[in-house]
Amino acid sequence: MSNSLQPLIESLRTFAKERDWGQFHAPKNLACALSVEASELLEHFQWLTEEQSRTLGAEKKAEVAAEAADVFLYLLQFCDQLDIDLMAAARQKLQVNAVKYPVASPAPNDSQP
């Protein structure tokens, strides 16, 4: 993955290697861990209204940020294990979605001249 994420990926590799965690970082295990962390992120919003979810206090926002970071780091490790360039995959997915979900033209309005 040749982009601005590379230094972070290298740091993750070093972190895991120093702890001998590579043995646990099969794509299957990382996908499971990613799902668990995403659920932990969701847990912070479980009983909030939409408005409450948009206006988190400082402490709650810090907790949510930590969970979002966990999700992000596991996703980077997952992509690293499968040699997926996450930035390229995201750009490609945006292109696919642009075709799949085109911008709708405004409906003609008979009341306008």
LINGIUR-V802609 format. One record per pair of residues at least 24 apart in sequence whose ideal C-beta (glycine too) atoms are under 10 Angstrom apart, sorted by the first residue. I is the first residue (numbers start at 1). GAP is how many residues later the second one is. D is the distance in whole Angstrom. If there is no record, write none. Layout:
BEGIN
i	gap	d
I	GAP	D
I	GAP	D
END
This chain:
BEGIN
i	gap	d
1	75	9
1	78	7
1	79	7
1	82	8
1	83	8
1	84	5
1	85	6
1	86	7
1	87	8
1	88	10
2	83	7
2	85	9
2	86	9
3	82	7
3	83	8
3	84	5
3	85	8
4	83	8
5	67	10
5	71	7
5	74	9
5	75	9
5	80	9
5	81	7
5	82	7
6	74	10
6	81	10
8	64	9
8	65	8
8	68	7
9	64	10
9	67	6
9	68	8
9	70	8
9	71	5
9	77	9
10	70	10
11	62	10
11	65	10
12	61	6
12	62	9
12	64	6
12	65	6
12	68	7
13	63	10
13	64	8
13	67	7
15	58	9
15	62	10
16	61	7
16	64	10
21	56	9
22	59	9
25	49	10
25	52	6
25	53	9
25	55	9
25	56	6
26	52	10
26	55	7
27	50	9
27	51	6
27	52	9
27	53	10
27	54	5
27	55	6
27	57	10
28	50	10
28	53	10
29	45	10
29	48	10
29	49	9
29	52	9
30	43	10
30	44	6
30	45	8
30	46	10
30	47	5
30	48	4
30	49	9
30	50	9
30	51	6
30	52	9
31	43	8
31	44	9
31	47	6
31	50	10
31	51	10
32	42	9
32	46	10
33	37	9
33	38	10
33	40	10
33	41	5
33	42	10
33	44	8
33	45	8
34	36	9
34	37	6
34	38	10
34	39	9
34	40	4
34	41	6
34	42	10
34	43	9
34	44	6
35	36	9
35	39	9
36	34	9
36	35	10
36	38	9
37	30	7
37	31	9
37	32	9
37	33	4
37	34	5
37	35	9
37	36	8
37	37	6
37	38	9
38	29	8
38	30	9
38	32	9
38	33	5
38	36	9
38	37	9
39	28	9
39	32	10
40	24	10
40	26	9
40	27	5
40	28	10
40	30	7
40	31	8
41	24	10
41	25	9
41	26	4
41	27	6
41	28	10
41	29	8
41	30	6
42	25	9
43	24	8
44	24	10
END
